[in-house]
Amino acid sequence: MNLNEDDHPIHPSTIGGINQLPEDEKRVIYSRVIPQKLLEIYDISPTLIDPQGNNLLELNCPANSSVVELSFYHRHSAQDPVMYGEITDTLNGQIHILFYTIMDPDGPRFDVDKMSDGTSTKMGLLSRNLEAEKAAMEAGLAPAQIRPGLRLLSEGIDAFENFALSLEQTIFFSEPLHYHNAVILERHGFAYQQGRKLMERIHAGFAPGGDLLHRLDNSTPFRQPEAALSLRLRSWAIHDGILGEPFTDVTMYKIVGKTADVHTCGDIPW
């Protein structure tokens, strides 16, 4: 354990601070963001080591960095992690979730994350594998999903709240990459630091008489008229460029133990 000059334990409060710790200490702290439910579902030891001695938690968190990349696998040599996350510090040293997903590792895979030659699409933000995206959409997935989810977001948020409290923080931030991500976070108690007006404008655009409706013209598979009444299909249309600009500059926050009452699109169904 790290000590200060008075031989008292040092408790880091930031990602950058955690990354300065020895590897075993970093592992203990970062494992707190893994929902306990995942360990129960796949019968994984709290050590995150399988019976054969294989490590199931991979961390990329260099000592000179304020970012951590976590990949947690349900079994050794699985193609994809069951949980993946990227977390950094805000300028004020608060937790900022850049990306977080929990997926069913045994569900069908859709290669929306890579082109046919294996080049990364950056989850569709840099380039798009249109064939894979269309198949994913038709299978009921949302943009950037490579496999179906496990419906454990509530447990994931609880884990992040406990993680924040362990760092003596009472608020954390998230950057939703897609429209549906933002709405789902709303429904789990998040509020907007920025981007609420954009979200409200999008909802108005899909409402009767809205300026986005005429763009749901079936010109691509992602611009179906029925998307106006579906959160998931709205998100595909937005991912397809229906706004005329990328979905960016949306940042949300969650106060530990509190639920914000924010609803930018009413009770529109999935």
C-alpha positions, 0 to 999 in steps of 0.5 A: 500500500502506498504511504505518505511521508507520515506513514498514512495510507494514501487513498487516490480519488482520481483515475490518474491517482489510481494508475500510479498505484502498484498493479495489484492495488489498481486491480482491486480498485477497478474491479469495483466497477464490475457488477456483482451480478455478472460474477453470479451469472457466470460463477466467477470467483471474486478474485476474477481468476478462473479455476485454471488460474487464468486472469479474467480482468484485463486492465490498460492503465499506465502510470502516466495516464488518467485513463483506464480501459477495462475488459472483463471476460466470462471465460478465458479466451472468449472472443469478446469481453462480457463487460468493457469500459473506458473511464477517465478524469474530468478537468476537475478530477471527477469520474468520466465514463467514456464508454461502457457496455455489458453484452451477452458473450454467447449471443450472436455477434454483428461486426459493426465494430470492424470492416470486412478487412478487419479495420476498426470502425471505432464503433461506427464513428470512424467508418461503417460496416453497413451490412453488419449494421443492417443485420444488427438493426434487424435483430433488434440491436441498437447502434454500436451493439455488437451483441445483445445486452444482458439488461444489467445497466442498473447493476452497472450504475450501482457498481459505479456509484460504489466505485465513486464513493470509494474514491470519496466522490459523489458525482460522476459523468458519462458521455453517451455516444448515441441518442438511445444511450442518452435516453436510457441514462435519463431513465436511470436517473442521469441529468444533462450537463450539456445537450438537453436542448439538442435532445428536446429538439430531436424529439420535437423533430420526430413529433407530428409536424416535426422537421425530421419526419420527411427524412424518414423516407426509406432512402436507406434501411435506417430511415424507416417511417416507423422510426419516429415512434421507436427509441432504437430506430430513432437512434439508427436514423440519427446514426445514419446522419438524419440530423445533418450533423453527428450526435455529439456534445452530450454530457450527462451526470449522476449524483450518487444516491439521487435520481434526476427527473429528466425526460426529453422524449416522454415514454417513447418505447424501445 
